[in-house]
């Protein structure tokens, strides 16, 4: 199974929606709650090639983007292939 990581803020609706899809698909993931932690946000931004929006999702250390990107992969039937 692939390593899935997600950077979130606690009350971010897009973060909640992305985690909901991952949970629905029974995908184990590591969540980094970075509310108010600028050092963690900087680390996330560096990993995400400069993207600062939340959530930022990584599969096997590769950034796939945010919530909309995750759902796009799912709707195009491409997400499962990344999770093997």
N, C-alpha and C positions, 0 to 999 in steps of 0.2 A: 504494500500500500504506500502511496506517495505521502510525503511530508507536506502538510498544509498548515500555513501560518496566516493569521489575520491580525492586522493592527486596527484597533477600535477606540471609540469614545463610548462611554457608558450609555448615553441617551441619544446617540446618533441613529436616526431612523434607517439610514442606509446600512449601517453596521448591523443593526438588529435584523434587517431583512436578509442580508448576506449570511449571517450566522444561522438564520432560520432555514435557508435552503441547504446549507451544509448539514445541519442536524437532521432535516427531513430525509436526506440521502444517507444518513448514518455514517458521515465522514468525520473521523477524528481530526481535530485541529488544535493548534496551539494559539491561544488568544493573547495578544499583548494590549492591555488597556493602557493607553497613553494619555489619558486626560491630564492636562496641565503639565506634562513632563516634556519639556522642550528638547532635552537630550535624546529621549526616545523618539521624538518626532523627527529630529535631525537624522538619526540612524535609519528610521523608516524611509525618509526622503532620499537618503543616499542609496538605499537598497532599491528604491522604486524609480530610479533614474530621474530624480527631481520632482516627482509627483508628491504633492502634500495633502491631497484630499483623502478623506477616510470613508470607508475602510480601504486599506491596501492589502491585497491578498497575494500570497506566494504559494506556488506548488513546486516542491523540490527546488527551492531557492530561486525560482524564476517568477518575477512579478507578472501577474496576469491582469492587474488593474484593480478596479473597484467593484462595487455591487452590480452596476449595470453590465460590466464586462463578464462577471460571473454568471449572471442570468442569460447573457447572450450566448456564452459557451453552452449552457444547459439547453437553451432553446434550439441551438444548432446541433444538438446531440454530440458535442465535442468534449464536454466536461468529463464524462466517464473515462474517456481514453487517456486523459491527463492524470487520472487518479489510480491508474493500475500500477 
